[in-house]
Amino acid sequence: MKNRHWIQGGFCCESPLFRREFWAEGVKSARLEICGLGFFRLYVNGKRVGDEEFLPAWTNFSSLLGCRAAYPVWEERANYRTHYLVYDLTPYLREGENVLGVQLGNGFYHQTRRRAEGDFIYGFPKLRYELTLTHRDGTEIFLESGPDTLWAESEILENNLYFGETHDLRKLRPHWAEPGPRGEGWQKSNPCHAPETELVEQTCPADRVVREISPVFCGEKDGVKIYDCGENITGWVNVRCRGRAGEAVTVRHSEELSPEGDLDFDSCGGKEQIQEDRYFCGEEPLTAHPKFCWHGFRYFAVQGPGESVSVSVVHTDLAVTSGFRCANPALNWLYEAYVRSQLGNIHGCVPSDCPHRERLGYTGDGQITARCVMLTLDAKKMYDKWMEDILDSQGAETGHIPHTAPFYGGGGGPGGWGGAIFQVPMAYYEAYGDVSLLRRAYPAILRWLDYMDAHSEKGLIVREEEGGWCLGDWCPPPGMEHPKIPPEFVNTYYYIKGLGAAIQAAALLGEPEPPKAAMRLENSEKAFVNAFYDPDTGSFCGGENGADAFALDLGLGDGRTRRNLAERYRKSGRLDTGIFGTDILLDVLFRQGEGELAYELMTRKTEASFANMMEQGATTLWETWDGGASHNHPMFGGAVRQLFTQVLGIRQQPGTAGYADYRIEPADIPGLSWAEGWITAPGGRIYVRWKRNADGSISIFEQPE
């Protein structure tokens, strides 16, 4: 589709309707290419085309250089890309008069209310389309967006991804996208500047309504009806508005209830950012829901002359391609809560940190869970898209990888967050046996390594951009807000991992070894040991916060380091790790043969434990171990991969990928009596079931009984 002839409605209209009337006779085929920014809904002759939501998928639309940003923004991104959709409209057309209808919403393109990350505003909603009608005699008619497309105000007065929508149902136009009288208020659309972007066809999965929930009515208090979905989800409430014309029905959403039974907004943005939809009733009872935003919630309240009909669960339509259960309830809960958390945090094929407060593609969260996502969900096309977002987001001048992709501000650190540039394509290769993503990312990996080297001193990564900050191993347990592993430790860990990945990638791709990579690797490993290793004890950073596991994962340390790691956690019996350390610690313990200890850390109830989340009634994973922040945050779910690689024992043979060669070898966990589950590899399903015999040995079954 050509990037020209964009149109928009009025500057005060956040959700304009567009109507294009055309004549069709003897049409053999009708092909539409269309992009509506931020989101669009498409109709032909009164019927909605497709069932996808939030189109097009969010990307780096165009330059935001010069915008106000809480985190320093100092350079252009590497590329700007916008998706368009292609539709076969042939089944929707009729002989004679036809109408193409489009409704736009703000999406991320015109998000003006949440400004914690800065003012990331691309412009007003706009539309571009090309319709080609091919007749049975071979002739063609070409129609495109322009002054022949009319626009009018819709029933949506406001729409914001973070805050919700306001609809005036009295302003509904029931037949606005049908042939016949169009009604009043239509005028010629306004031409506008084309965004400076590359238009590409969207091939990744879209969001959909994946299922419906019948919520439970909890009671009414002061005219406010409270409902419980029974689980923490993303989507919207379908509410029946049955009041007098102009009366307001308000729907508010939260993850938790207060002790008094009211909505508690603290975990999803507080009272400053309430997810709220408001509907002004029309002349007749109507069922309404948002069109251009989702909410993250378990509970909701309806105030006014309305009542809940159902709740629609909405996220990117990815199939669950795994299963797990065992004799331990905490591990069963962990798998189910992780899958629910992860699905609720994928919209527009962007894996987000949380689905309400921030909704951003934080690269640290995304890279630490990538291997687990690929084990549990049909995510290959999703990562094709998100990796393009990461590559597009790279600094054009410096090679810096920002903390969100698509880029939308936010901070984290150059290592744990920027390391997504190599972690994601390496995980992709391991899971699918496909080097295509690694090949596309390889030049960007080298640029990122140069950026890291430029921000190092004597082999340690000690800084990022001026004015930036680093969170290190974000969100360790309460009382450890200032962990003993400094940001330099985490950043250098990922720099060393990245150097090793670049050398491995070069070999896989048939490329020469990156210049200076081996020398930089040796220098940084020495610097890491000199700075953080205590030769008197054999530990790194005092062994705090999984530091010894980080080092051992790099192949550093010695026998004392291994013993110290096991003894420390055997003695404490609790996790003291954050976003990265939790996954790294459990992985290293399992690989060292400490399966029983790793299992205890995953299942024992302490203040910092998955079992505590379960007993607190959580249905999704929390951002912090004490539940003090978001209650739908998949970042700790990176550890769920151990359920498949260690508890079930589905292990790839060294030097292989895509499960072309694997063995079944469950970890030695005397406290667990049985487990079963499956993953879907490129070659098909891999199923495992094992049970412990009376003598302590295990019997393994590789097919369902």
Phi and psi in degrees as a GROMACS rama.xvg file:
@    title "Ramachandran Plot"
@    xaxis  label "Phi"
@    yaxis  label "Psi"
@TYPE xy
-77.6903  142.155  LYS-2
-89.2372  78.1237  ASN-3
-156.398  168.95  ARG-4
53.2512  48.321  HIS-5
-77.827  150.473  TRP-6
-133.431  160.734  ILE-7
-148.888  170.308  GLN-8
-90.7148  -144.973  GLY-9
-81.0992  155.949  GLY-10
-68.9612  -18.2985  PHE-11
-95.9434  2.63431  CYS-12
-106.079  117.746  CYS-13
-87.4245  -15.398  GLU-14
-143.255  71.6078  SER-15
-72.6402  152.877  PRO-16
-99.8871  141.608  LEU-17
-123.987  140.296  PHE-18
-134.826  124.789  ARG-19
-123.286  115.449  ARG-20
-91.65  137.89  GLU-21
-153.592  159.647  PHE-22
-103.727  135.072  TRP-23
-132.534  125.665  ALA-24
-147.471  126.785  GLU-25
67.7482  32.5914  GLY-26
-82.9811  127.657  VAL-27
-86.9836  -39.2084  LYS-28
-151.854  153.454  SER-29
-137.345  117.527  ALA-30
-114.446  127.001  ARG-31
-116.234  130.453  LEU-32
-113.525  129.328  GLU-33
-149.535  144.496  ILE-34
-141.894  125.715  CYS-35
-123.43  123.033  GLY-36
-110.243  138.859  LEU-37
-67.2538  -51.8067  GLY-38
-123.564  156.654  PHE-39
-137.812  154.919  PHE-40
-122.485  136.738  ARG-41
-113.531  137.696  LEU-42
-135.962  146.841  TYR-43
-134.657  122.434  VAL-44
52.5703  40.7821  ASN-45
85.6865  -7.81228  GLY-46
-102.889  137.002  LYS-47
-72.2968  137.882  ARG-48
-95.6763  116.564  VAL-49
79.1323  170.115  GLY-50
-122.938  16.7511  ASP-51
-78.8877  148.989  GLU-52
-114.156  156.683  GLU-53
56.9989  53.5964  PHE-54
-99.3617  144.919  LEU-55
-78.0606  167.569  PRO-56
-60.6823  142.3  ALA-57
-64.1511  136.144  TRP-58
-143.779  -177.159  THR-59
-76.8915  93.6058  ASN-60
-64.5685  -51.0649  PHE-61
-163.054  179.313  SER-62
-64.6407  139.598  SER-63
-119.028  15.0066  LEU-64
-58.7329  130.75  LEU-65
97.6453  -7.64492  GLY-66
-72.9998  158.805  CYS-67
-73.5808  126.505  ARG-68
-133.724  136.147  ALA-69
-67.6292  -32.2227  ALA-70
-104.092  139.932  TYR-71
-58.6678  128.902  PRO-72
-118.131  114.983  VAL-73
-130.37  3.83072  TRP-74
-154.109  162.408  GLU-75
-70.3354  156.706  GLU-76
-78.6441  165.046  ARG-77
-67.9269  -30.9923  ALA-78
-159.648  154.694  ASN-79
-123.742  129.607  TYR-80
-138.732  137.859  ARG-81
-133.206  134.591  THR-82
-87.0535  144.427  HIS-83
-121.812  160.229  TYR-84
-110.182  151.033  LEU-85
-119.276  130.807  VAL-86
-130.657  143.911  TYR-87
-92.7768  107.64  ASP-88
-92.664  2.69219  LEU-89
-52.0523  -46.2721  THR-90
-66.198  -16.9518  PRO-91
-91.325  -14.4592  TYR-92
-83.813  156.471  LEU-93
-128.064  160.818  ARG-94
-68.1899  128.489  GLU-95
103.562  -136.039  GLY-96
-75.7129  136.272  GLU-97
-135.376  159.007  ASN-98
-135.269  128.464  VAL-99
-98.4573  125.461  LEU-100
-123.086  140.076  GLY-101
-137.47  134.503  VAL-102
-116.134  134.847  GLN-103
-108.377  152.755  LEU-104
-133.801  169.05  GLY-105
-70.4369  -45.5167  ASN-106
54.7109  -146.387  GLY-107
-82.1365  -9.62569  PHE-108
-71.6307  -39.2947  TYR-109
-130.618  62.9904  HIS-110
-100.405  109.672  GLN-111
-114.64  -4.16223  THR-112
-100.198  -46.4648  ARG-113
-81.0303  122.259  ARG-114
-128.782  19.863  ARG-115
-60.9768  -36.3091  ALA-116
-88.3171  -13.187  GLU-117
132.277  -167.482  GLY-118
-105.407  86.4842  ASP-119
-99.2623  82.011  PHE-120
-120.234  117.105  ILE-121
-85.415  -33.0022  TYR-122
155.285  -176.306  GLY-123
-78.7682  157.024  PHE-124
-53.7677  139.373  PRO-125
-147.458  162.905  LYS-126
-136.147  141.427  LEU-127
-141.132  132.188  ARG-128
-148.647  157.291  TYR-129
-136.15  122.717  GLU-130
-117.75  122.394  LEU-131
-112.761  118.291  THR-132
-102.29  119.031  LEU-133
-106.066  122.346  THR-134
-86.9271  164.919  HIS-135
-65.3851  -21.5031  ARG-136
-88.3465  3.92367  ASP-137
94.1998  -11.1838  GLY-138
-75.4203  156.88  THR-139
-128.102  149.884  GLU-140
-122.909  133.11  ILE-141
-114.469  123.288  PHE-142
-119.756  140.989  LEU-143
-144.207  167.198  GLU-144
-59.6986  140.187  SER-145
173.413  -164.091  GLY-146
-65.9907  -17.9226  PRO-147
-73.3579  -11.0682  ASP-148
-89.7128  124.84  THR-149
-94.5069  156.954  LEU-150
-134.234  156.009  TRP-151
-152.793  161.679  ALA-152
-70.878  147.31  GLU-153
-103.893  -174.361  SER-154
-76.2802  -11.828  GLU-155
-87.8642  111.829  ILE-156
-82.2999  -38.1622  LEU-157
-141.865  145.478  GLU-158
-150.352  128.522  ASN-159
-143.943  130.683  ASN-160
-54.9325  -37.3303  LEU-161
-88.6944  -33.7406  TYR-162
-105.009  -23.7213  PHE-163
114.18  -165.182  GLY-164
-130.186  154.363  GLU-165
-123.692  122.477  THR-166
-116.598  136.617  HIS-167
-106.432  99.4707  ASP-168
-68.2004  -12.6961  LEU-169
-69.6274  -20.2726  ARG-170
-95.3241  5.26395  LYS-171
-59.3806  140.833  LEU-172
-112.949  94.5971  ARG-173
-58.4034  -32.3885  PRO-174
-118.972  29.2494  HIS-175
-65.068  -25.8604  TRP-176
-108.387  23.6114  ALA-177
-114.133  154.021  GLU-178
-62.7427  153.451  PRO-179
116.29  -168.519  GLY-180
-56.108  132.202  PRO-181
-91.0771  -14.7586  ARG-182
85.8328  -177.457  GLY-183
-88.0292  164.713  GLU-184
91.6003  1.72105  GLY-185
-87.857  141.286  TRP-186
-147.288  166.941  GLN-187
-64.5275  140.253  LYS-188
-69.1118  159.17  SER-189
-99.71  130.075  ASN-190
-68.3845  149.591  PRO-191
-146.051  166.854  CYS-192
-67.265  140.109  HIS-193
-72.6116  138.231  ALA-194
-65.1342  143.648  PRO-195
-80.3943  89.6126  GLU-196
-153.327  164.405  THR-197
-96.9718  121.421  GLU-198
-87.1361  123.411  LEU-199
-132.573  147.424  VAL-200
-69.83  135.947  GLU-201
-78.2635  124.405  GLN-202
-119.552  -5.38417  THR-203
-82.8481  159.62  CYS-204
-61.1237  151.38  PRO-205
-105.315  168.736  ALA-206
-72.8766  149.624  ASP-207
-147.507  162.639  ARG-208
-74.6886  111.446  VAL-209
-94.3568  -22.1451  VAL-210
-168.48  167.467  ARG-211
-117.102  145.87  GLU-212
-119.893  139.197  ILE-213
-97.5841  104.066  SER-214
-70.7021  158.645  PRO-215
-96.0281  130.833  VAL-216
-76.7066  120.832  PHE-217
-91.4741  -23.0023  CYS-218
141.093  173.881  GLY-219
-123.82  138.097  GLU-220
-141.965  119.611  LYS-221
53.9476  40.1832  ASP-222
80.1913  5.44357  GLY-223
-109.259  122.709  VAL-224
-94.0392  127.153  LYS-225
-104.885  136.072  ILE-226
-127.682  154.348  TYR-227
-125.989  123.611  ASP-228
-77.7416  -15.024  CYS-229
84.358  -9.44599  GLY-230
-158.847  156.603  GLU-231
-84.5195  119.117  ASN-232
-134.32  175.978  ILE-233
-121.649  140.216  THR-234
156.061  -139.474  GLY-235
-153.034  164.874  TRP-236
-96.7217  130.832  VAL-237
-91.4232  110.197  ASN-238
-114.35  135.922  VAL-239
-87.9757  116.115  ARG-240
-99.0457  113.081  CYS-241
-130.047  24.5229  ARG-242
-89.5447  -175.818  GLY-243
-69.213  155.031  ARG-244
-54.9484  126.38  ALA-245
95.8233  -15.2487  GLY-246
-69.4588  146.143  GLU-247
-98.9094  136.844  ALA-248
-114.986  124.572  VAL-249
-116.463  133.915  THR-250
-120.733  121.428  VAL-251
-116.255  153.949  ARG-252
-130.271  145.864  HIS-253
-153.717  164.86  SER-254
-88.6944  -24.1687  GLU-255
-137.259  165.64  GLU-256
-109.027  149.355  LEU-257
-74.8786  166.019  SER-258
-55.6689  -25.6733  PRO-259
-85.0863  -2.9738  GLU-260
91.2159  9.52835  GLY-261
-92.3395  166.057  ASP-262
-65.1785  135.301  LEU-263
-110.871  112.165  ASP-264
-91.0146  -1.17897  PHE-265
-58.5991  -39.1199  ASP-266
-79.2566  -10.6282  SER-267
-128.238  34.8133  CYS-268
122.23  -10.2977  GLY-269
72.7138  -174.51  GLY-270
-72.3186  -12.8243  LYS-271
-79.5921  -14.2459  GLU-272
-143.155  69.4402  GLN-273
-85.558  133.091  ILE-274
-80.2813  107.794  GLN-275
-138.996  130.236  GLU-276
-112.806  140.754  ASP-277
-132.059  134.908  ARG-278
-128.047  126.19  TYR-279
-91.64  120.721  PHE-280
-60.3781  149.648  CYS-281
-95.1154  -164.135  GLY-282
-72.7045  -28.1314  GLU-283
-123.303  154.119  GLU-284
-58.6897  136.486  PRO-285
-140.699  149.927  LEU-286
-99.4289  128.545  THR-287
-130.656  158.825  ALA-288
-157.931  162.747  HIS-289
-62.2943  153.827  PRO-290
-112.104  -25.3603  LYS-291
-128.39  21.9831  PHE-292
-153.484  153.936  CYS-293
-112.988  162.409  TRP-294
-122.456  152.788  HIS-295
-107.61  118.152  GLY-296
-167.363  162.513  PHE-297
-117.785  -39.1318  ARG-298
-109.467  152.874  TYR-299
-149.814  156.972  PHE-300
-124.62  135.818  ALA-301
-113.645  123.148  VAL-302
-119.575  135.35  GLN-303
103.58  -173.297  GLY-304
-78.2853  65.4351  PRO-305
-147.817  163.438  GLY-306
-150.589  152.065  GLU-307
-71.5755  136.706  SER-308
-100.058  -47.2173  VAL-309
-166.506  173.7  SER-310
-123.389  129.66  VAL-311
-96.888  125.988  SER-312
-89.0875  125.051  VAL-313
-130.661  129.23  VAL-314
-165.881  175.499  HIS-315
-57.0946  135.393  THR-316
-80.9231  83.1701  ASP-317
-111.451  129.906  LEU-318
-73.6629  143.591  ALA-319
-80.8002  119.139  VAL-320
-114.903  33.5078  THR-321
-150.664  170.405  SER-322
-158.53  150.565  GLY-323
-155.441  138.427  PHE-324
-159.084  155.306  ARG-325
-155.059  -171.422  CYS-326
-79.1445  -7.76209  ALA-327
-105.342  119.452  ASN-328
-61.4486  -32.8531  PRO-329
-65.6669  -39.016  ALA-330
-71.2861  -36.7634  LEU-331
-62.0259  -44.3248  ASN-332
-61.7611  -42.2179  TRP-333
-59.7449  -45.2946  LEU-334
-62.3473  -49.5218  TYR-335
-65.2994  -42.007  GLU-336
-66.2642  -37.8738  ALA-337
-64.2427  -48.8307  TYR-338
-60.0823  -42.8993  VAL-339
-63.6927  -42.2483  ARG-340
-62.9437  -45.7107  SER-341
-67.1223  -44.9299  GLN-342
-61.6737  -41.724  LEU-343
-67.6009  -12.3953  GLY-344
-111.707  26.2387  ASN-345
-126.044  109.343  ILE-346
-134.389  130.63  HIS-347
63.2521  27.9018  GLY-348
58.4826  30.1706  CYS-349
-113.404  118.062  VAL-350
-77.8179  115.346  PRO-351
-97.868  168.81  SER-352
-79.1721  -42.9404  ASP-353
-149.942  156.03  CYS-354
-95.5349  11.0599  PRO-355
-134.211  -67.4127  HIS-356
-65.5358  -48.0566  ARG-357
-113.375  -46.7004  GLU-358
63.4273  26.3327  ARG-359
-108.353  155.276  LEU-360
-82.1997  65.9508  GLY-361
-61.9573  124.676  TYR-362
-71.1392  -27.9054  THR-363
-66.2098  -48.3151  GLY-364
-61.7876  -41.5974  ASP-365
-67.7712  -37.2226  GLY-366
-76.6579  -34.895  GLN-367
-73.255  -21.8668  ILE-368
-100.797  -4.22738  THR-369
-57.8436  -46.4153  ALA-370
-62.6911  -36.3495  ARG-371
-71.0108  -40.7235  CYS-372
-58.827  -44.1909  VAL-373
-68.1662  -25.3216  MET-374
-77.4249  -30.7629  LEU-375
-107.419  -24.0417  THR-376
-126.488  159.601  LEU-377
-81.2914  85.6647  ASP-378
-117.108  9.81616  ALA-379
-60.8734  -48.5971  LYS-380
-68.6594  -30.7036  LYS-381
-61.581  -45.5622  MET-382
-73.1593  -26.6948  TYR-383
-56.2599  -43.4016  ASP-384
-74.096  -48.6719  LYS-385
-66.5463  -31.5062  TRP-386
-65.244  -35.4856  MET-387
-62.4678  -38.4559  GLU-388
-60.926  -42.6281  ASP-389
-64.8577  -46.2363  ILE-390
-63.1305  -42.0757  LEU-391
-63.251  -32.5103  ASP-392
-78.7508  -14.123  SER-393
-58.7359  141.557  GLN-394
-59.6596  128.175  GLY-395
-65.6734  -31.9215  ALA-396
-94.8629  -43.4294  GLU-397
-98.2911  -24.816  THR-398
87.4465  2.12575  GLY-399
-61.3963  137.549  HIS-400
-100.048  118.075  ILE-401
-73.1714  174.845  PRO-402
-86.3596  -8.25417  HIS-403
-134.083  145.183  THR-404
-146.113  120.675  ALA-405
-55.7208  151.545  PRO-406
-68.6685  124.314  PHE-407
-148.397  39.347  TYR-408
77.507  -155.377  GLY-409
83.3605  154.814  GLY-410
-125.383  172.301  GLY-411
-178.577  -70.0244  GLY-412
159.88  152.516  GLY-413
-71.2257  -20.7405  PRO-414
-91.7265  -69.0547  GLY-415
-61.5426  -31.4054  GLY-416
-92.9431  -51.3939  TRP-417
-62.4939  -25.8255  GLY-418
-63.2129  -9.15542  GLY-419
-57.3005  -25.0164  ALA-420
-61.9302  -29.9473  ILE-421
-108.697  -29.3161  PHE-422
-63.8661  -43.8383  GLN-423
-67.0047  -50.6089  VAL-424
-67.7177  -29.3076  PRO-425
-68.7601  -42.654  MET-426
-62.0018  -38.3398  ALA-427
-62.029  -45.2699  TYR-428
-62.6883  -45.6546  TYR-429
-62.2175  -40.1013  GLU-430
-76.5434  -39.6525  ALA-431
-112.486  -7.68449  TYR-432
65.8899  27.7913  GLY-433
-120.902  121.126  ASP-434
-91.9754  2.3629  VAL-435
-61.1526  -41.752  SER-436
-67.9883  -38.9114  LEU-437
-64.8339  -37.9541  LEU-438
-64.7735  -42.729  ARG-439
-66.7578  -35.0838  ARG-440
-85.2395  -17.7722  ALA-441
-55.218  -48.6214  TYR-442
-60.5967  -36.2591  PRO-443
-69.7809  -33.6274  ALA-444
-61.3689  -44.6576  ILE-445
-64.0542  -38.3739  LEU-446
-66.0431  -39.5396  ARG-447
-65.0692  -40.5781  TRP-448
-62.7522  -38.1444  LEU-449
-64.052  -39.9622  ASP-450
-60.7831  -45.686  TYR-451
-63.1294  -42.2658  MET-452
-62.098  -37.0876  ASP-453
-69.2309  -15.5902  ALA-454
-111.894  28.4246  HIS-455
-114.729  159.284  SER-456
-133.661  115.898  GLU-457
54.5942  40.0063  LYS-458
91.6069  -9.67198  GLY-459
-103.229  139.324  LEU-460
-83.1775  109.215  ILE-461
-112.281  -7.59787  VAL-462
-157.123  165.007  ARG-463
-122.37  -140.485  GLU-464
-76.0777  157.072  GLU-465
-61.93  129.989  GLU-466
87.2228  -2.40131  GLY-467
-86.3115  176.683  GLY-468
-145.29  164.691  TRP-469
-131.07  131.533  CYS-470
-88.487  -11.1665  LEU-471
62.6111  -136.896  GLY-472
-85.7847  81.8767  ASP-473
-56.3498  138.217  TRP-474
65.3758  53.0026  CYS-475
-69.7045  173.161  PRO-476
-61.7885  162.141  PRO-477
-54.5509  145.353  PRO-478
87.5868  -4.8745  GLY-479
-125.916  35.3064  MET-480
-63.5302  -21.5378  GLU-481
-120.108  75.5263  HIS-482
-63.6272  160.016  PRO-483
-79.0502  -11.717  LYS-484
-89.7283  116.075  ILE-485
-76.9512  165.363  PRO-486
-54.4967  -36.0781  PRO-487
-60.1997  -32.5158  GLU-488
-64.989  -50.1405  PHE-489
-66.0614  -45.0023  VAL-490
-62.5919  -41.8735  ASN-491
-71.1145  -35.1567  THR-492
-54.0739  -49.0828  TYR-493
-71.94  -29.5047  TYR-494
-64.4269  -44.7971  TYR-495
-63.3691  -43.957  ILE-496
-59.9953  -40.8691  LYS-497
-65.964  -39.0836  GLY-498
-62.7442  -43.8556  LEU-499
-63.2062  -39.9596  GLY-500
-65.2317  -37.9289  ALA-501
-64.898  -40.9907  ALA-502
-64.2339  -43.2791  ILE-503
-64.828  -42.1155  GLN-504
-62.7001  -41.1055  ALA-505
-58.7385  -42.4186  ALA-506
-65.1219  -41.7254  ALA-507
-65.6517  -34.3984  LEU-508
-92.1552  -2.09705  LEU-509
72.1118  26.508  GLY-510
-98.3836  155.676  GLU-511
-66.1616  152.989  PRO-512
-60.3336  136.237  GLU-513
-55.7178  136.385  PRO-514
-56.7483  135.006  PRO-515
68.5794  0.917791  LYS-516
-63.1086  -45.8746  ALA-517
-64.6817  -40.5817  ALA-518
-65.7635  -44.4554  MET-519
-62.3873  -39.9807  ARG-520
-61.7644  -47.3358  LEU-521
-62.756  -43.0622  GLU-522
-64.5644  -41.9865  ASN-523
-71.5487  -36.373  SER-524
-62.892  -43.0255  GLU-525
-64.035  -43.0392  LYS-526
-64.1157  -38.8991  ALA-527
-61.4926  -46.1731  PHE-528
-66.3945  -45.8615  VAL-529
-61.6282  -35.9636  ASN-530
-83.0036  -34.6172  ALA-531
-119.905  -11.1519  PHE-532
-92.9747  135.423  TYR-533
-103.716  107.726  ASP-534
-66.4254  -18.3014  PRO-535
-75.7854  -32.9468  ASP-536
-107.754  -24.7101  THR-537
85.9996  8.06232  GLY-538
-110.724  160.611  SER-539
-103.876  131.602  PHE-540
50.6376  38.2873  CYS-541
69.0036  9.15836  GLY-542
77.4463  2.55481  GLY-543
-70.0317  151.028  GLU-544
52.883  36.8731  ASN-545
72.3573  18.0463  GLY-546
-58.0351  -39.5735  ALA-547
-65.3156  -31.5737  ASP-548
-68.0577  -41.9918  ALA-549
-54.6882  -48.5269  PHE-550
-65.1113  -45.5547  ALA-551
-63.4637  -33.6776  LEU-552
-64.7659  -25.7517  ASP-553
-86.1096  -2.19432  LEU-554
81.0512  17.7658  GLY-555
-103.043  170.87  LEU-556
87.6343  -172.549  GLY-557
-144.516  -165.634  ASP-558
-59.7955  -34.9563  GLY-559
-65.8173  -36.8446  ARG-560
-61.3932  -43.6931  THR-561
-64.4236  -43.7639  ARG-562
-66.0883  -42.2331  ARG-563
-59.9439  -40.8903  ASN-564
-61.1227  -51.1165  LEU-565
-64.8272  -43.6683  ALA-566
-65.3413  -37.6226  GLU-567
-61.0315  -47.6783  ARG-568
-82.718  -23.42  TYR-569
-67.8539  -35.9859  ARG-570
-75.5587  -45.2185  LYS-571
-78.3288  -35.9858  SER-572
67.9081  19.5592  GLY-573
-147.34  156.188  ARG-574
-79.3019  142.384  LEU-575
-131.833  29.4354  ASP-576
-112.705  165.163  THR-577
-113.958  -146.633  GLY-578
-56.8169  -41.8259  ILE-579
-97.312  -40.7218  PHE-580
-64.0129  -30.4577  GLY-581
-62.4445  -49.9859  THR-582
-65.3799  -44.1504  ASP-583
-64.4624  -44.2082  ILE-584
-59.7498  -51.6513  LEU-585
-64.3173  -38.6359  LEU-586
-63.5581  -44.9807  ASP-587
-66.3373  -42.2592  VAL-588
-60.1924  -46.6242  LEU-589
-60.8207  -44.848  PHE-590
-68.0649  -22.836  ARG-591
-85.1844  2.6053  GLN-592
86.3165  12.535  GLY-593
-97.7315  51.0893  GLU-594
-62.6536  -40.9471  GLY-595
-64.2936  -40.2839  GLU-596
-66.4449  -45.7572  LEU-597
-61.0841  -40.794  ALA-598
-61.1772  -42.4041  TYR-599
-63.2401  -41.4821  GLU-600
-65.4652  -31.9867  LEU-601
-78.1386  -22.706  MET-602
-118.602  -22.1337  THR-603
-70.5725  140.651  ARG-604
-85.3147  115.775  LYS-605
-135.506  -179.511  THR-606
-62.7312  -31.7768  GLU-607
-109.046  84.6876  ALA-608
-159.822  155.569  SER-609
-67.6501  -35.209  PHE-610
-62.2431  -34.2381  ALA-611
-67.0954  -41.9366  ASN-612
-56.9919  -45.15  MET-613
-60.3374  -46.6759  MET-614
-70.6224  -21.3453  GLU-615
-80.5365  0.394647  GLN-616
89.0106  11.0845  GLY-617
-67.1328  145.134  ALA-618
-115.135  -4.36589  THR-619
-137.578  165.003  THR-620
-77.1843  150.72  LEU-621
-95.5932  160.1  TRP-622
-75.6414  -37.8379  GLU-623
-120.629  151.076  THR-624
-62.5274  -27.9265  TRP-625
-92.6624  1.7875  ASP-626
76.4759  18.6774  GLY-627
-81.8647  -4.56502  GLY-628
-130.995  -139.923  ALA-629
-57.5063  142.076  SER-630
-106.146  16.3416  HIS-631
-144.316  83.5454  ASN-632
-139.59  107.765  HIS-633
-78.1905  1.9819  PRO-634
-60.0428  -37.6262  MET-635
-72.333  -10.378  PHE-636
-70.9686  -7.59765  GLY-637
-55.3816  -28.7421  GLY-638
-69.2273  -15.6236  ALA-639
-64.6742  -21.7173  VAL-640
-60.0238  -25.9468  ARG-641
-65.0527  -23.8436  GLN-642
-62.0042  -31.8435  LEU-643
-94.4825  -44.2838  PHE-644
-78.3393  -28.9224  THR-645
-114.782  -53.8861  GLN-646
-64.4313  -48.1153  VAL-647
-81.358  -29.6828  LEU-648
82.4677  28.8629  GLY-649
-84.2712  101.688  ILE-650
-122.553  128.747  ARG-651
-73.0505  143.898  GLN-652
-69.8409  143.811  GLN-653
-53.614  138.549  PRO-654
81.2031  5.18734  GLY-655
-115.746  169.121  THR-656
-149.199  162.198  ALA-657
66.0555  18.1098  GLY-658
57.7598  31.8087  TYR-659
-66.523  -27.635  ALA-660
-145.393  118.055  ASP-661
-144.534  165.88  TYR-662
-132.011  158.511  ARG-663
-106.013  112.767  ILE-664
-146.418  83.2556  GLU-665
-61.0752  145.818  PRO-666
-64.4321  154.213  ALA-667
-78.7624  103.071  ASP-668
-127.255  85.5205  ILE-669
-56.5609  -27.1996  PRO-670
-78.8444  -2.54821  GLY-671
-114.676  128.587  LEU-672
-92.5918  -25.2601  SER-673
-163.382  159.561  TRP-674
-157.824  151.078  ALA-675
-150.602  154.25  GLU-676
174.357  -176.602  GLY-677
-158.039  155.461  TRP-678
-128.752  167.059  ILE-679
-114.962  107.76  THR-680
-92.1784  168.934  ALA-681
-54.3153  -30.8742  PRO-682
-89.2729  0.702788  GLY-683
127.655  -174.323  GLY-684
-75.4347  137.831  ARG-685
-114.171  113.593  ILE-686
-111.395  139.823  TYR-687
-137.93  136.222  VAL-688
-138.498  133.247  ARG-689
-136.584  154.565  TRP-690
-140.036  150.171  LYS-691
-89.3022  132.58  ARG-692
-86.4664  170.967  ASN-693
-62.0512  -29.9732  ALA-694
-86.5266  5.6367  ASP-695
93.4487  -14.88  GLY-696
-73.8299  169.424  SER-697
-123.35  148.193  ILE-698
-107.995  132.411  SER-699
-113.062  133.221  ILE-700
-121.429  129.839  PHE-701
-106.857  12.1762  GLU-702
-137.897  147.618  GLN-703
-58.0906  138.786  PRO-704
